[in-house]
Amino acid sequence: MSEDVLIYEKSRPGRTGFSLAATAAGDDAVDRLIPASFRRHDPPALPEISEPEAVRHYVNLSTKNHHIDKGFYPLGSCTMKYNPKVNEAVATLPGFARLHPLQPDEDCQGALELMYHLAAMLADITGFARVSLQPVAGAHGELTGLLVMRAAMIKRGNVRKKIIIPDSAHGTNPASVILAGYEVVQVKSTDAGTLAAADVAAVMDEDTAGIMITNPNTLGLFESEIAKIAEVVHAKGGLLYMDGANLNALLGQAKPAEMGYDVLHFNLHKTFSTPHGGGGPGAGGIAVTRDLAPFLPSPLVEKEGGRYYLNHDRPDSIGRVHNFHGNFANMVRGYAYIRQMGAPGLKDASTNAVLNANYLMKLLKDRYELPHDTTCQHEFVLSASRQKKRGAKAADVAKRLLDYGYHAPTIYFPLIVHEAIMIEPTETESKEALDRFAEAMIAIDREIDENLETVTSAPRTTPVRRLDEVRATKTLDIKYVG
Ligand SMILES: *Cc1c(COP(=O)(O)O)cnc(C)c1O
């Protein structure tokens, strides 16, 4: 399409989208007011185009990507649910959006109050004593949580070397363990897809700082031996870290602190409905028990005599893990979401997330292999092994779904399922949307027998077809025009 050119290529010298009235300060105001060393000598190399051209350019670009406002987005593990638009309106209120992060506490009482209450609500939802909102991603929360565990152990004079991780874990877990200065000890899941306390006991020793467990795990299964595992780990002086990326299944149903966990990270951008994708700003705060609270990052928002302030005077703190206070606008969105939903609404959300996942799983399990055939939580993992035998891999099925107007599910993760297809419908989809998606998955399964090539050469309807994935990663070319 001729429209598919860079905005720089649409630029014509002298064309403008917006003009400013002359300033009363005079034409020489810039020279007078800004010292020469801070003034630019050449105009910025920005495209020169009219306002309608700019609007069309970006509207056209926005339709090339799949997004949650366009259609179903069953990307397992990522919780791509619909985000109420009012959260955006709240996050852009000038009183929040125009705050300077270095403004004195007195001038931003509203923002501090919001952080204080958001932290308290997150603590309440999970049963923990204290929350830090500073980390800006789930993975960043993992690292922060591990550093908090480490600081607590160093304080007790008991530095340990290892952290246990199940083989179903997300890749960020072992990466965070290494960054935090520990070694990874892997423990295998049972055939049922969950952890056995006996297997944890076999590797837990006095040189192990603890265990990281996602619950429900990445297969969408609840770790039912969690209380026993907590006993085993605590008995040897270790701590339990919960990867809280799958909290969408637990809201209002169960509190991780009561299962025996000591630390947990949130992904506000998954569970608490702030938009995410494309590496955009996230929020990955952590919650901890009373014993670990002194080690949380500084500062923490506290309240004294009706006034909110940032407490920097926390001698055992691991210090800062991010500039300023983390991604504040995401906290506003998360706060707005929790307040809209209330406790009953959050419980409904997790109930419906689990119901939707089980409904969709039932619709698909005759045609696609379901390696762990039991009630799932908010997501489930199929295997395309039967399809592969007939010539189409999980990746082919995923690519073909794009032609049906869907975002592909997560594939090839978790690693313990051969040809994995990981589907998370979320609570915000209707029964009709789930029925249509199941029909598409079943139609693709039929196409494998009737016209294999349509599946293996998909997608056909997207702006770009099948990319050379290795080359796309190694030599990223964002100017590619299909
Ligand atoms: C998304 C996810 C993470 C990492 O979170 P980010 O916010 O992407 O850094 C960790 N564990 C699991 C299970 C996840 O799904």
The ligand as an SDF file (V2000), in Angstrom:
LIG
                    3D

 15 15  0  0  0  0  0  0  0  0999 V2000
    4.5620  -12.1900   32.9820 C   0  0  0  0  0  0  0  0  0  0  0  0
    5.1950  -13.1450   33.9100 C   0  0  0  0  0  0  0  0  0  0  0  0
    6.3850  -12.8160   34.5990 C   0  0  0  0  0  0  0  0  0  0  0  0
    7.1730  -11.5740   34.3380 C   0  0  0  0  0  0  0  0  0  0  0  0
    6.4490  -10.3970   34.4680 O   0  0  0  0  0  0  0  0  0  0  0  0
    6.8570   -9.0930   33.6280 P   0  0  0  0  0  0  0  0  0  0  0  0
    5.9390   -8.0530   34.1790 O   0  0  0  0  0  0  0  0  0  0  0  0
    6.6100   -9.4290   32.1960 O   0  0  0  0  0  0  0  0  0  0  0  0
    8.2910   -8.8170   33.9140 O   0  0  0  0  0  0  0  0  0  0  0  0
    6.8570  -13.7290   35.5160 C   0  0  0  0  0  0  0  0  0  0  0  0
    6.2440  -14.9080   35.7330 N   0  0  0  0  0  0  0  0  0  0  0  0
    5.1190  -15.2570   35.0750 C   0  0  0  0  0  0  0  0  0  0  0  0
    4.4730  -16.5860   35.3830 C   0  0  0  0  0  0  0  0  0  0  0  0
    4.5650  -14.3920   34.1290 C   0  0  0  0  0  0  0  0  0  0  0  0
    3.4630  -14.7500   33.4640 O   0  0  0  0  0  0  0  0  0  0  0  0
  1  2  1  0
  2  3  1  0
  2 14  2  0
  3  4  1  0
  3 10  2  0
  4  5  1  0
  5  6  1  0
  6  7  2  0
  6  8  1  0
  6  9  1  0
 10 11  1  0
 11 12  2  0
 12 13  1  0
 12 14  1  0
 14 15  1  0
M  END
$$$$
